[in-house]
Amino acid sequence: MSLKYQAAPKDELVWHGLDSMTLLFHRPSGITHMVAEPAPAILEVMDDGWLTAAEIAERLNRKFEIEPGADAKNIVIARLNELFDLGLVARVSD
């Protein structure tokens, strides 16, 4: 079983930087979420449909310098679960 994730549509989110945090207003729920990296970066690379955590980690590796040996996939999975709980990403299983 493989999980795939999809970010909330861009028109449903209003982004605002606040020092080292990002405020995300989710229009459908009316809730503003305060998130820290790497959550905003994860949402930024999830721009075209359903992706696995490994695909998201690979996109992050290409876009940002990630320190060698970092377990990017497990970090991505943990943040995706948090974003799912907030209603900012959807999740399906194959």
PDB file of N, CA, C and O in Angstrom:
ATOM      1  N   MET A   1       0.841  -1.183   0.000  1.00  0.00           N
ATOM      2  CA  MET A   1       0.000   0.000   0.000  1.00  0.00           C
ATOM      3  C   MET A   1       0.886   1.247   0.000  1.00  0.00           C
ATOM      4  O   MET A   1       1.802   1.373   0.813  1.00  0.00           O
ATOM      5  N   SER A   2       0.606   2.137  -0.899  1.00  0.00           N
ATOM      6  CA  SER A   2       1.358   3.381  -1.036  1.00  0.00           C
ATOM      7  C   SER A   2       0.409   4.560  -0.840  1.00  0.00           C
ATOM      8  O   SER A   2      -0.683   4.597  -1.407  1.00  0.00           O
ATOM      9  N   LEU A   3       0.843   5.521  -0.027  1.00  0.00           N
ATOM     10  CA  LEU A   3       0.032   6.716   0.175  1.00  0.00           C
ATOM     11  C   LEU A   3       0.458   7.802  -0.794  1.00  0.00           C
ATOM     12  O   LEU A   3       1.644   7.974  -1.076  1.00  0.00           O
ATOM     13  N   LYS A   4      -0.526   8.532  -1.299  1.00  0.00           N
ATOM     14  CA  LYS A   4      -0.262   9.689  -2.144  1.00  0.00           C
ATOM     15  C   LYS A   4      -0.960  10.895  -1.520  1.00  0.00           C
ATOM     16  O   LYS A   4      -1.986  10.771  -0.851  1.00  0.00           O
ATOM     17  N   TYR A   5      -0.374  12.056  -1.759  1.00  0.00           N
ATOM     18  CA  TYR A   5      -0.849  13.290  -1.154  1.00  0.00           C
ATOM     19  C   TYR A   5      -1.063  14.360  -2.220  1.00  0.00           C
ATOM     20  O   TYR A   5      -0.390  14.374  -3.250  1.00  0.00           O
ATOM     21  N   GLN A   6      -2.009  15.252  -1.954  1.00  0.00           N
ATOM     22  CA  GLN A   6      -2.249  16.382  -2.841  1.00  0.00           C
ATOM     23  C   GLN A   6      -2.511  17.612  -1.973  1.00  0.00           C
ATOM     24  O   GLN A   6      -3.310  17.569  -1.037  1.00  0.00           O
ATOM     25  N   ALA A   7      -1.831  18.696  -2.298  1.00  0.00           N
ATOM     26  CA  ALA A   7      -2.013  19.947  -1.551  1.00  0.00           C
ATOM     27  C   ALA A   7      -3.370  20.551  -1.860  1.00  0.00           C
ATOM     28  O   ALA A   7      -3.944  20.322  -2.925  1.00  0.00           O
ATOM     29  N   ALA A   8      -3.868  21.321  -0.916  1.00  0.00           N
ATOM     30  CA  ALA A   8      -5.100  22.082  -1.153  1.00  0.00           C
ATOM     31  C   ALA A   8      -4.884  22.976  -2.372  1.00  0.00           C
ATOM     32  O   ALA A   8      -3.773  23.458  -2.592  1.00  0.00           O
ATOM     33  N   PRO A   9      -5.916  23.202  -3.157  1.00  0.00           N
ATOM     34  CA  PRO A   9      -5.763  24.079  -4.326  1.00  0.00           C
ATOM     35  C   PRO A   9      -5.215  25.451  -3.923  1.00  0.00           C
ATOM     36  O   PRO A   9      -5.566  25.992  -2.874  1.00  0.00           O
ATOM     37  N   LYS A  10      -4.357  25.993  -4.769  1.00  0.00           N
ATOM     38  CA  LYS A  10      -3.702  27.271  -4.473  1.00  0.00           C
ATOM     39  C   LYS A  10      -4.692  28.392  -4.185  1.00  0.00           C
ATOM     40  O   LYS A  10      -4.418  29.267  -3.364  1.00  0.00           O
ATOM     41  N   ASP A  11      -5.840  28.370  -4.854  1.00  0.00           N
ATOM     42  CA  ASP A  11      -6.809  29.445  -4.625  1.00  0.00           C
ATOM     43  C   ASP A  11      -7.540  29.315  -3.286  1.00  0.00           C
ATOM     44  O   ASP A  11      -8.296  30.210  -2.909  1.00  0.00           O
ATOM     45  N   GLU A  12      -7.324  28.216  -2.568  1.00  0.00           N
ATOM     46  CA  GLU A  12      -7.919  28.043  -1.247  1.00  0.00           C
ATOM     47  C   GLU A  12      -7.010  28.521  -0.124  1.00  0.00           C
ATOM     48  O   GLU A  12      -7.436  28.589   1.028  1.00  0.00           O
ATOM     49  N   LEU A  13      -5.748  28.857  -0.449  1.00  0.00           N
ATOM     50  CA  LEU A  13      -4.783  29.247   0.571  1.00  0.00           C
ATOM     51  C   LEU A  13      -4.292  30.671   0.343  1.00  0.00           C
ATOM     52  O   LEU A  13      -4.006  31.073  -0.784  1.00  0.00           O
ATOM     53  N   VAL A  14      -4.201  31.423   1.433  1.00  0.00           N
ATOM     54  CA  VAL A  14      -3.600  32.754   1.406  1.00  0.00           C
ATOM     55  C   VAL A  14      -2.353  32.664   2.280  1.00  0.00           C
ATOM     56  O   VAL A  14      -2.432  32.319   3.458  1.00  0.00           O
ATOM     57  N   TRP A  15      -1.191  32.983   1.683  1.00  0.00           N
ATOM     58  CA  TRP A  15       0.095  32.869   2.373  1.00  0.00           C
ATOM     59  C   TRP A  15       0.545  34.235   2.877  1.00  0.00           C
ATOM     60  O   TRP A  15       0.374  35.252   2.205  1.00  0.00           O
ATOM     61  N   HIS A  16       1.127  34.234   4.087  1.00  0.00           N
ATOM     62  CA  HIS A  16       1.714  35.458   4.624  1.00  0.00           C
ATOM     63  C   HIS A  16       2.917  35.084   5.478  1.00  0.00           C
ATOM     64  O   HIS A  16       2.780  34.358   6.463  1.00  0.00           O
ATOM     65  N   GLY A  17       4.099  35.579   5.102  1.00  0.00           N
ATOM     66  CA  GLY A  17       5.306  35.329   5.882  1.00  0.00           C
ATOM     67  C   GLY A  17       5.311  36.148   7.157  1.00  0.00           C
ATOM     68  O   GLY A  17       4.918  37.315   7.154  1.00  0.00           O
ATOM     69  N   LEU A  18       5.754  35.540   8.245  1.00  0.00           N
ATOM     70  CA  LEU A  18       5.828  36.209   9.536  1.00  0.00           C
ATOM     71  C   LEU A  18       7.099  35.736  10.222  1.00  0.00           C
ATOM     72  O   LEU A  18       7.111  34.701  10.888  1.00  0.00           O
ATOM     73  N   ASP A  19       8.178  36.513  10.050  1.00  0.00           N
ATOM     74  CA  ASP A  19       9.500  36.109  10.553  1.00  0.00           C
ATOM     75  C   ASP A  19       9.845  34.724  10.017  1.00  0.00           C
ATOM     76  O   ASP A  19       9.880  34.528   8.802  1.00  0.00           O
ATOM     77  N   SER A  20      10.098  33.765  10.896  1.00  0.00           N
ATOM     78  CA  SER A  20      10.487  32.429  10.448  1.00  0.00           C
ATOM     79  C   SER A  20       9.285  31.509  10.257  1.00  0.00           C
ATOM     80  O   SER A  20       9.454  30.332   9.941  1.00  0.00           O
ATOM     81  N   MET A  21       8.091  32.025  10.442  1.00  0.00           N
ATOM     82  CA  MET A  21       6.874  31.229  10.298  1.00  0.00           C
ATOM     83  C   MET A  21       6.112  31.679   9.046  1.00  0.00           C
ATOM     84  O   MET A  21       6.377  32.739   8.479  1.00  0.00           O
ATOM     85  N   THR A  22       5.175  30.851   8.646  1.00  0.00           N
ATOM     86  CA  THR A  22       4.277  31.199   7.551  1.00  0.00           C
ATOM     87  C   THR A  22       2.849  31.041   8.049  1.00  0.00           C
ATOM     88  O   THR A  22       2.492  30.013   8.624  1.00  0.00           O
ATOM     89  N   LEU A  23       2.039  32.061   7.825  1.00  0.00           N
ATOM     90  CA  LEU A  23       0.617  31.975   8.137  1.00  0.00           C
ATOM     91  C   LEU A  23      -0.108  31.538   6.873  1.00  0.00           C
ATOM     92  O   LEU A  23       0.080  32.127   5.808  1.00  0.00           O
ATOM     93  N   LEU A  24      -0.929  30.512   6.990  1.00  0.00           N
ATOM     94  CA  LEU A  24      -1.720  30.018   5.869  1.00  0.00           C
ATOM     95  C   LEU A  24      -3.191  30.120   6.242  1.00  0.00           C
ATOM     96  O   LEU A  24      -3.670  29.419   7.134  1.00  0.00           O
ATOM     97  N   PHE A  25      -3.898  31.001   5.548  1.00  0.00           N
ATOM     98  CA  PHE A  25      -5.340  31.092   5.749  1.00  0.00           C
ATOM     99  C   PHE A  25      -5.989  30.119   4.786  1.00  0.00           C
ATOM    100  O   PHE A  25      -5.795  30.214   3.574  1.00  0.00           O
ATOM    101  N   HIS A  26      -6.761  29.180   5.323  1.00  0.00           N
ATOM    102  CA  HIS A  26      -7.450  28.171   4.525  1.00  0.00           C
ATOM    103  C   HIS A  26      -8.891  28.636   4.335  1.00  0.00           C
ATOM    104  O   HIS A  26      -9.713  28.543   5.247  1.00  0.00           O
ATOM    105  N   ARG A  27      -9.179  29.132   3.151  1.00  0.00           N
ATOM    106  CA  ARG A  27     -10.487  29.748   2.879  1.00  0.00           C
ATOM    107  C   ARG A  27     -11.678  28.837   3.184  1.00  0.00           C
ATOM    108  O   ARG A  27     -12.635  29.298   3.807  1.00  0.00           O
ATOM    109  N   PRO A  28     -11.662  27.554   2.769  1.00  0.00           N
ATOM    110  CA  PRO A  28     -12.841  26.718   3.023  1.00  0.00           C
ATOM    111  C   PRO A  28     -13.163  26.551   4.509  1.00  0.00           C
ATOM    112  O   PRO A  28     -14.334  26.513   4.886  1.00  0.00           O
ATOM    113  N   SER A  29     -12.150  26.454   5.343  1.00  0.00           N
ATOM    114  CA  SER A  29     -12.401  26.242   6.773  1.00  0.00           C
ATOM    115  C   SER A  29     -12.472  27.550   7.550  1.00  0.00           C
ATOM    116  O   SER A  29     -13.026  27.590   8.649  1.00  0.00           O
ATOM    117  N   GLY A  30     -11.905  28.634   6.978  1.00  0.00           N
ATOM    118  CA  GLY A  30     -11.858  29.899   7.687  1.00  0.00           C
ATOM    119  C   GLY A  30     -10.816  29.932   8.792  1.00  0.00           C
ATOM    120  O   GLY A  30     -10.847  30.811   9.652  1.00  0.00           O
ATOM    121  N   ILE A  31      -9.890  28.973   8.772  1.00  0.00           N
ATOM    122  CA  ILE A  31      -8.878  28.849   9.815  1.00  0.00           C
ATOM    123  C   ILE A  31      -7.527  29.316   9.284  1.00  0.00           C
ATOM    124  O   ILE A  31      -7.151  29.007   8.153  1.00  0.00           O
ATOM    125  N   THR A  32      -6.801  30.063  10.114  1.00  0.00           N
ATOM    126  CA  THR A  32      -5.431  30.445   9.798  1.00  0.00           C
ATOM    127  C   THR A  32      -4.494  29.529  10.568  1.00  0.00           C
ATOM    128  O   THR A  32      -4.603  29.390  11.786  1.00  0.00           O
ATOM    129  N   HIS A  33      -3.575  28.910   9.847  1.00  0.00           N
ATOM    130  CA  HIS A  33      -2.602  27.996  10.444  1.00  0.00           C
ATOM    131  C   HIS A  33      -1.231  28.659  10.444  1.00  0.00           C
ATOM    132  O   HIS A  33      -0.871  29.340   9.484  1.00  0.00           O
ATOM    133  N   MET A  34      -0.465  28.466  11.512  1.00  0.00           N
ATOM    134  CA  MET A  34       0.905  28.945  11.595  1.00  0.00           C
ATOM    135  C   MET A  34       1.808  27.719  11.414  1.00  0.00           C
ATOM    136  O   MET A  34       1.787  26.795  12.227  1.00  0.00           O
ATOM    137  N   VAL A  35       2.601  27.725  10.337  1.00  0.00           N
ATOM    138  CA  VAL A  35       3.471  26.581  10.045  1.00  0.00           C
ATOM    139  C   VAL A  35       4.911  27.047   9.880  1.00  0.00           C
ATOM    140  O   VAL A  35       5.180  28.190   9.511  1.00  0.00           O
ATOM    141  N   ALA A  36       5.818  26.137  10.160  1.00  0.00           N
ATOM    142  CA  ALA A  36       7.250  26.403  10.028  1.00  0.00           C
ATOM    143  C   ALA A  36       7.819  25.479   8.966  1.00  0.00           C
ATOM    144  O   ALA A  36       7.201  24.483   8.590  1.00  0.00           O
ATOM    145  N   GLU A  37       9.005  25.826   8.491  1.00  0.00           N
ATOM    146  CA  GLU A  37       9.677  24.952   7.528  1.00  0.00           C
ATOM    147  C   GLU A  37       9.892  23.587   8.168  1.00  0.00           C
ATOM    148  O   GLU A  37      10.175  23.501   9.363  1.00  0.00           O
ATOM    149  N   PRO A  38       9.763  22.537   7.397  1.00  0.00           N
ATOM    150  CA  PRO A  38       9.679  22.489   5.945  1.00  0.00           C
ATOM    151  C   PRO A  38       8.254  22.447   5.388  1.00  0.00           C
ATOM    152  O   PRO A  38       8.076  22.225   4.191  1.00  0.00           O
ATOM    153  N   ALA A  39       7.239  22.655   6.228  1.00  0.00           N
ATOM    154  CA  ALA A  39       5.856  22.547   5.745  1.00  0.00           C
ATOM    155  C   ALA A  39       5.560  23.466   4.562  1.00  0.00           C
ATOM    156  O   ALA A  39       4.987  22.996   3.579  1.00  0.00           O
ATOM    157  N   PRO A  40       5.923  24.771   4.604  1.00  0.00           N
ATOM    158  CA  PRO A  40       5.653  25.613   3.437  1.00  0.00           C
ATOM    159  C   PRO A  40       6.381  25.133   2.174  1.00  0.00           C
ATOM    160  O   PRO A  40       5.824  25.180   1.077  1.00  0.00           O
ATOM    161  N   ALA A  41       7.622  24.673   2.333  1.00  0.00           N
ATOM    162  CA  ALA A  41       8.377  24.174   1.174  1.00  0.00           C
ATOM    163  C   ALA A  41       7.723  22.928   0.598  1.00  0.00           C
ATOM    164  O   ALA A  41       7.688  22.752  -0.620  1.00  0.00           O
ATOM    165  N   ILE A  42       7.210  22.072   1.454  1.00  0.00           N
ATOM    166  CA  ILE A  42       6.520  20.866   0.988  1.00  0.00           C
ATOM    167  C   ILE A  42       5.294  21.260   0.163  1.00  0.00           C
ATOM    168  O   ILE A  42       5.085  20.732  -0.929  1.00  0.00           O
ATOM    169  N   LEU A  43       4.492  22.179   0.677  1.00  0.00           N
ATOM    170  CA  LEU A  43       3.307  22.615  -0.067  1.00  0.00           C
ATOM    171  C   LEU A  43       3.686  23.257  -1.397  1.00  0.00           C
ATOM    172  O   LEU A  43       2.981  23.083  -2.391  1.00  0.00           O
ATOM    173  N   GLU A  44       4.788  23.995  -1.424  1.00  0.00           N
ATOM    174  CA  GLU A  44       5.227  24.658  -2.657  1.00  0.00           C
ATOM    175  C   GLU A  44       5.580  23.668  -3.759  1.00  0.00           C
ATOM    176  O   GLU A  44       5.315  23.933  -4.932  1.00  0.00           O
ATOM    177  N   VAL A  45       6.178  22.524  -3.400  1.00  0.00           N
ATOM    178  CA  VAL A  45       6.586  21.567  -4.442  1.00  0.00           C
ATOM    179  C   VAL A  45       5.462  20.612  -4.835  1.00  0.00           C
ATOM    180  O   VAL A  45       5.619  19.817  -5.761  1.00  0.00           O
ATOM    181  N   MET A  46       4.340  20.686  -4.141  1.00  0.00           N
ATOM    182  CA  MET A  46       3.199  19.805  -4.441  1.00  0.00           C
ATOM    183  C   MET A  46       2.211  20.507  -5.366  1.00  0.00           C
ATOM    184  O   MET A  46       1.052  20.704  -4.999  1.00  0.00           O
ATOM    185  N   ASP A  47       2.652  20.879  -6.543  1.00  0.00           N
ATOM    186  CA  ASP A  47       1.819  21.718  -7.390  1.00  0.00           C
ATOM    187  C   ASP A  47       1.125  21.012  -8.538  1.00  0.00           C
ATOM    188  O   ASP A  47       0.469  21.670  -9.345  1.00  0.00           O
ATOM    189  N   ASP A  48       1.243  19.711  -8.640  1.00  0.00           N
ATOM    190  CA  ASP A  48       0.656  19.081  -9.829  1.00  0.00           C
ATOM    191  C   ASP A  48       0.105  17.685  -9.573  1.00  0.00           C
ATOM    192  O   ASP A  48       0.571  16.707 -10.158  1.00  0.00           O
ATOM    193  N   GLY A  49      -0.859  17.604  -8.721  1.00  0.00           N
ATOM    194  CA  GLY A  49      -1.537  16.331  -8.536  1.00  0.00           C
ATOM    195  C   GLY A  49      -1.027  15.512  -7.372  1.00  0.00           C
ATOM    196  O   GLY A  49      -0.366  16.012  -6.462  1.00  0.00           O
ATOM    197  N   TRP A  50      -1.356  14.246  -7.433  1.00  0.00           N
ATOM    198  CA  TRP A  50      -1.069  13.315  -6.346  1.00  0.00           C
ATOM    199  C   TRP A  50       0.378  12.852  -6.393  1.00  0.00           C
ATOM    200  O   TRP A  50       0.867  12.434  -7.442  1.00  0.00           O
ATOM    201  N   LEU A  51       1.070  12.927  -5.246  1.00  0.00           N
ATOM    202  CA  LEU A  51       2.481  12.560  -5.158  1.00  0.00           C
ATOM    203  C   LEU A  51       2.725  11.686  -3.932  1.00  0.00           C
ATOM    204  O   LEU A  51       2.040  11.817  -2.917  1.00  0.00           O
ATOM    205  N   THR A  52       3.701  10.800  -4.037  1.00  0.00           N
ATOM    206  CA  THR A  52       4.125  10.024  -2.874  1.00  0.00           C
ATOM    207  C   THR A  52       5.103  10.863  -2.052  1.00  0.00           C
ATOM    208  O   THR A  52       5.629  11.866  -2.533  1.00  0.00           O
ATOM    209  N   ALA A  53       5.339  10.444  -0.817  1.00  0.00           N
ATOM    210  CA  ALA A  53       6.304  11.141   0.033  1.00  0.00           C
ATOM    211  C   ALA A  53       7.697  11.100  -0.594  1.00  0.00           C
ATOM    212  O   ALA A  53       8.447  12.071  -0.493  1.00  0.00           O
ATOM    213  N   ALA A  54       8.051   9.993  -1.236  1.00  0.00           N
ATOM    214  CA  ALA A  54       9.361   9.887  -1.891  1.00  0.00           C
ATOM    215  C   ALA A  54       9.487  10.888  -3.037  1.00  0.00           C
ATOM    216  O   ALA A  54      10.545  11.490  -3.220  1.00  0.00           O
ATOM    217  N   GLU A  55       8.418  11.069  -3.808  1.00  0.00           N
ATOM    218  CA  GLU A  55       8.442  12.043  -4.904  1.00  0.00           C
ATOM    219  C   GLU A  55       8.585  13.464  -4.365  1.00  0.00           C
ATOM    220  O   GLU A  55       9.309  14.282  -4.931  1.00  0.00           O
ATOM    221  N   ILE A  56       7.890  13.746  -3.267  1.00  0.00           N
ATOM    222  CA  ILE A  56       7.989  15.073  -2.659  1.00  0.00           C
ATOM    223  C   ILE A  56       9.397  15.301  -2.123  1.00  0.00           C
ATOM    224  O   ILE A  56       9.967  16.374  -2.315  1.00  0.00           O
ATOM    225  N   ALA A  57       9.961  14.300  -1.452  1.00  0.00           N
ATOM    226  CA  ALA A  57      11.329  14.407  -0.927  1.00  0.00           C
ATOM    227  C   ALA A  57      12.323  14.647  -2.054  1.00  0.00           C
ATOM    228  O   ALA A  57      13.251  15.441  -1.901  1.00  0.00           O
ATOM    229  N   GLU A  58      12.141  13.973  -3.178  1.00  0.00           N
ATOM    230  CA  GLU A  58      13.027  14.159  -4.328  1.00  0.00           C
ATOM    231  C   GLU A  58      12.923  15.585  -4.865  1.00  0.00           C
ATOM    232  O   GLU A  58      13.940  16.192  -5.200  1.00  0.00           O
ATOM    233  N   ARG A  59      11.720  16.120  -4.949  1.00  0.00           N
ATOM    234  CA  ARG A  59      11.543  17.504  -5.406  1.00  0.00           C
ATOM    235  C   ARG A  59      12.215  18.487  -4.448  1.00  0.00           C
ATOM    236  O   ARG A  59      12.831  19.462  -4.877  1.00  0.00           O
ATOM    237  N   LEU A  60      12.090  18.220  -3.154  1.00  0.00           N
ATOM    238  CA  LEU A  60      12.756  19.077  -2.163  1.00  0.00           C
ATOM    239  C   LEU A  60      14.276  18.985  -2.298  1.00  0.00           C
ATOM    240  O   LEU A  60      14.978  19.992  -2.193  1.00  0.00           O
ATOM    241  N   ASN A  61      14.778  17.771  -2.530  1.00  0.00           N
ATOM    242  CA  ASN A  61      16.226  17.585  -2.722  1.00  0.00           C
ATOM    243  C   ASN A  61      16.733  18.380  -3.920  1.00  0.00           C
ATOM    244  O   ASN A  61      17.824  18.948  -3.875  1.00  0.00           O
ATOM    245  N   ARG A  62      15.939  18.421  -4.993  1.00  0.00           N
ATOM    246  CA  ARG A  62      16.339  19.170  -6.188  1.00  0.00           C
ATOM    247  C   ARG A  62      16.277  20.675  -5.966  1.00  0.00           C
ATOM    248  O   ARG A  62      17.110  21.416  -6.489  1.00  0.00           O
ATOM    249  N   LYS A  63      15.294  21.131  -5.192  1.00  0.00           N
ATOM    250  CA  LYS A  63      15.076  22.564  -5.019  1.00  0.00           C
ATOM    251  C   LYS A  63      15.959  23.179  -3.929  1.00  0.00           C
ATOM    252  O   LYS A  63      16.392  24.325  -4.055  1.00  0.00           O
ATOM    253  N   PHE A  64      16.223  22.428  -2.869  1.00  0.00           N
ATOM    254  CA  PHE A  64      16.951  22.962  -1.726  1.00  0.00           C
ATOM    255  C   PHE A  64      18.171  22.101  -1.437  1.00  0.00           C
ATOM    256  O   PHE A  64      18.206  20.922  -1.790  1.00  0.00           O
ATOM    257  N   GLU A  65      19.147  22.680  -0.809  1.00  0.00           N
ATOM    258  CA  GLU A  65      20.296  21.889  -0.352  1.00  0.00           C
ATOM    259  C   GLU A  65      19.898  21.182   0.925  1.00  0.00           C
ATOM    260  O   GLU A  65      19.647  21.816   1.949  1.00  0.00           O
ATOM    261  N   ILE A  66      19.845  19.882   0.856  1.00  0.00           N
ATOM    262  CA  ILE A  66      19.513  19.091   2.038  1.00  0.00           C
ATOM    263  C   ILE A  66      20.778  18.366   2.463  1.00  0.00           C
ATOM    264  O   ILE A  66      21.470  17.761   1.643  1.00  0.00           O
ATOM    265  N   GLU A  67      21.070  18.435   3.755  1.00  0.00           N
ATOM    266  CA  GLU A  67      22.339  17.891   4.229  1.00  0.00           C
ATOM    267  C   GLU A  67      22.430  16.393   3.961  1.00  0.00           C
ATOM    268  O   GLU A  67      21.450  15.666   4.126  1.00  0.00           O
ATOM    269  N   PRO A  68      23.614  15.934   3.547  1.00  0.00           N
ATOM    270  CA  PRO A  68      23.795  14.519   3.229  1.00  0.00           C
ATOM    271  C   PRO A  68      23.433  13.637   4.422  1.00  0.00           C
ATOM    272  O   PRO A  68      23.751  13.947   5.570  1.00  0.00           O
ATOM    273  N   GLY A  69      22.769  12.547   4.120  1.00  0.00           N
ATOM    274  CA  GLY A  69      22.406  11.600   5.162  1.00  0.00           C
ATOM    275  C   GLY A  69      21.093  11.936   5.863  1.00  0.00           C
ATOM    276  O   GLY A  69      20.596  11.140   6.659  1.00  0.00           O
ATOM    277  N   ALA A  70      20.532  13.098   5.575  1.00  0.00           N
ATOM    278  CA  ALA A  70      19.263  13.452   6.202  1.00  0.00           C
ATOM    279  C   ALA A  70      18.182  12.502   5.711  1.00  0.00           C
ATOM    280  O   ALA A  70      18.147  12.160   4.529  1.00  0.00           O
ATOM    281  N   ASP A  71      17.311  12.079   6.596  1.00  0.00           N
ATOM    282  CA  ASP A  71      16.250  11.160   6.216  1.00  0.00           C
ATOM    283  C   ASP A  71      15.043  11.969   5.753  1.00  0.00           C
ATOM    284  O   ASP A  71      14.030  12.066   6.445  1.00  0.00           O
ATOM    285  N   ALA A  72      15.183  12.542   4.571  1.00  0.00           N
ATOM    286  CA  ALA A  72      14.183  13.472   4.047  1.00  0.00           C
ATOM    287  C   ALA A  72      12.803  12.839   3.927  1.00  0.00           C
ATOM    288  O   ALA A  72      11.802  13.482   4.242  1.00  0.00           O
ATOM    289  N   LYS A  73      12.734  11.592   3.477  1.00  0.00           N
ATOM    290  CA  LYS A  73      11.430  10.965   3.272  1.00  0.00           C
ATOM    291  C   LYS A  73      10.654  10.864   4.586  1.00  0.00           C
ATOM    292  O   LYS A  73       9.458  11.156   4.614  1.00  0.00           O
ATOM    293  N   ASN A  74      11.309  10.457   5.669  1.00  0.00           N
ATOM    294  CA  ASN A  74      10.613  10.335   6.956  1.00  0.00           C
ATOM    295  C   ASN A  74      10.186  11.700   7.499  1.00  0.00           C
ATOM    296  O   ASN A  74       9.123  11.826   8.108  1.00  0.00           O
ATOM    297  N   ILE A  75      11.014  12.714   7.278  1.00  0.00           N
ATOM    298  CA  ILE A  75      10.652  14.071   7.692  1.00  0.00           C
ATOM    299  C   ILE A  75       9.442  14.541   6.897  1.00  0.00           C
ATOM    300  O   ILE A  75       8.515  15.127   7.456  1.00  0.00           O
ATOM    301  N   VAL A  76       9.450  14.286   5.597  1.00  0.00           N
ATOM    302  CA  VAL A  76       8.322  14.667   4.742  1.00  0.00           C
ATOM    303  C   VAL A  76       7.046  13.959   5.185  1.00  0.00           C
ATOM    304  O   VAL A  76       5.987  14.583   5.254  1.00  0.00           O
ATOM    305  N   ILE A  77       7.133  12.678   5.482  1.00  0.00           N
ATOM    306  CA  ILE A  77       5.954  11.919   5.924  1.00  0.00           C
ATOM    307  C   ILE A  77       5.383  12.526   7.207  1.00  0.00           C
ATOM    308  O   ILE A  77       4.170  12.692   7.326  1.00  0.00           O
ATOM    309  N   ALA A  78       6.245  12.854   8.159  1.00  0.00           N
ATOM    310  CA  ALA A  78       5.781  13.439   9.425  1.00  0.00           C
ATOM    311  C   ALA A  78       5.060  14.768   9.180  1.00  0.00           C
ATOM    312  O   ALA A  78       3.997  15.016   9.749  1.00  0.00           O
ATOM    313  N   ARG A  79       5.645  15.623   8.328  1.00  0.00           N
ATOM    314  CA  ARG A  79       5.008  16.913   8.040  1.00  0.00           C
ATOM    315  C   ARG A  79       3.718  16.726   7.241  1.00  0.00           C
ATOM    316  O   ARG A  79       2.745  17.443   7.476  1.00  0.00           O
ATOM    317  N   LEU A  80       3.690  15.774   6.301  1.00  0.00           N
ATOM    318  CA  LEU A  80       2.474  15.512   5.527  1.00  0.00           C
ATOM    319  C   LEU A  80       1.340  15.069   6.438  1.00  0.00           C
ATOM    320  O   LEU A  80       0.193  15.468   6.238  1.00  0.00           O
ATOM    321  N   ASN A  81       1.649  14.246   7.437  1.00  0.00           N
ATOM    322  CA  ASN A  81       0.619  13.816   8.382  1.00  0.00           C
ATOM    323  C   ASN A  81       0.063  15.015   9.154  1.00  0.00           C
ATOM    324  O   ASN A  81      -1.142  15.102   9.391  1.00  0.00           O
ATOM    325  N   GLU A  82       0.944  15.933   9.544  1.00  0.00           N
ATOM    326  CA  GLU A  82       0.488  17.144  10.234  1.00  0.00           C
ATOM    327  C   GLU A  82      -0.372  18.015   9.312  1.00  0.00           C
ATOM    328  O   GLU A  82      -1.418  18.521   9.719  1.00  0.00           O
ATOM    329  N   LEU A  83       0.082  18.180   8.065  1.00  0.00           N
ATOM    330  CA  LEU A  83      -0.679  18.982   7.100  1.00  0.00           C
ATOM    331  C   LEU A  83      -2.024  18.336   6.789  1.00  0.00           C
ATOM    332  O   LEU A  83      -3.014  19.037   6.578  1.00  0.00           O
ATOM    333  N   PHE A  84      -2.065  17.019   6.760  1.00  0.00           N
ATOM    334  CA  PHE A  84      -3.327  16.295   6.559  1.00  0.00           C
ATOM    335  C   PHE A  84      -4.275  16.575   7.726  1.00  0.00           C
ATOM    336  O   PHE A  84      -5.457  16.852   7.520  1.00  0.00           O
ATOM    337  N   ASP A  85      -3.751  16.503   8.953  1.00  0.00           N
ATOM    338  CA  ASP A  85      -4.577  16.768  10.139  1.00  0.00           C
ATOM    339  C   ASP A  85      -5.142  18.191  10.131  1.00  0.00           C
ATOM    340  O   ASP A  85      -6.230  18.434  10.652  1.00  0.00           O
ATOM    341  N   LEU A  86      -4.396  19.131   9.538  1.00  0.00           N
ATOM    342  CA  LEU A  86      -4.846  20.521   9.450  1.00  0.00           C
ATOM    343  C   LEU A  86      -5.820  20.755   8.293  1.00  0.00           C
ATOM    344  O   LEU A  86      -6.430  21.820   8.199  1.00  0.00           O
ATOM    345  N   GLY A  87      -5.965  19.759   7.412  1.00  0.00           N
ATOM    346  CA  GLY A  87      -6.839  19.917   6.254  1.00  0.00           C
ATOM    347  C   GLY A  87      -6.188  20.614   5.086  1.00  0.00           C
ATOM    348  O   GLY A  87      -6.877  21.055   4.166  1.00  0.00           O
ATOM    349  N   LEU A  88      -4.837  20.726   5.104  1.00  0.00           N
ATOM    350  CA  LEU A  88      -4.120  21.430   4.036  1.00  0.00           C
ATOM    351  C   LEU A  88      -3.641  20.498   2.930  1.00  0.00           C
ATOM    352  O   LEU A  88      -3.241  20.965   1.864  1.00  0.00           O
ATOM    353  N   VAL A  89      -3.673  19.196   3.165  1.00  0.00           N
ATOM    354  CA  VAL A  89      -3.401  18.208   2.118  1.00  0.00           C
ATOM    355  C   VAL A  89      -4.414  17.089   2.226  1.00  0.00           C
ATOM    356  O   VAL A  89      -4.942  16.809   3.302  1.00  0.00           O
ATOM    357  N   ALA A  90      -4.679  16.454   1.097  1.00  0.00           N
ATOM    358  CA  ALA A  90      -5.533  15.278   1.048  1.00  0.00           C
ATOM    359  C   ALA A  90      -4.639  14.050   0.912  1.00  0.00           C
ATOM    360  O   ALA A  90      -3.497  14.153   0.464  1.00  0.00           O
ATOM    361  N   ARG A  91      -5.160  12.889   1.299  1.00  0.00           N
ATOM    362  CA  ARG A  91      -4.361  11.653   1.265  1.00  0.00           C
ATOM    363  C   ARG A  91      -5.223  10.514   0.746  1.00  0.00           C
ATOM    364  O   ARG A  91      -6.387  10.373   1.122  1.00  0.00           O
ATOM    365  N   VAL A  92      -4.626   9.697  -0.134  1.00  0.00           N
ATOM    366  CA  VAL A  92      -5.304   8.491  -0.631  1.00  0.00           C
ATOM    367  C   VAL A  92      -4.290   7.353  -0.628  1.00  0.00           C
ATOM    368  O   VAL A  92      -3.081   7.586  -0.652  1.00  0.00           O
ATOM    369  N   SER A  93      -4.793   6.123  -0.598  1.00  0.00           N
ATOM    370  CA  SER A  93      -3.898   4.973  -0.694  1.00  0.00           C
ATOM    371  C   SER A  93      -4.165   4.232  -1.990  1.00  0.00           C
ATOM    372  O   SER A  93      -5.288   4.194  -2.491  1.00  0.00           O
ATOM    373  N   ASP A  94      -3.109   3.649  -2.515  1.00  0.00           N
ATOM    374  CA  ASP A  94      -3.217   2.869  -3.763  1.00  0.00           C
ATOM    375  C   ASP A  94      -3.758   1.496  -3.465  1.00  0.00           C
ATOM    376  O   ASP A  94      -3.923   0.687  -4.378  1.00  0.00           O
TER     377      ASP A  94
END
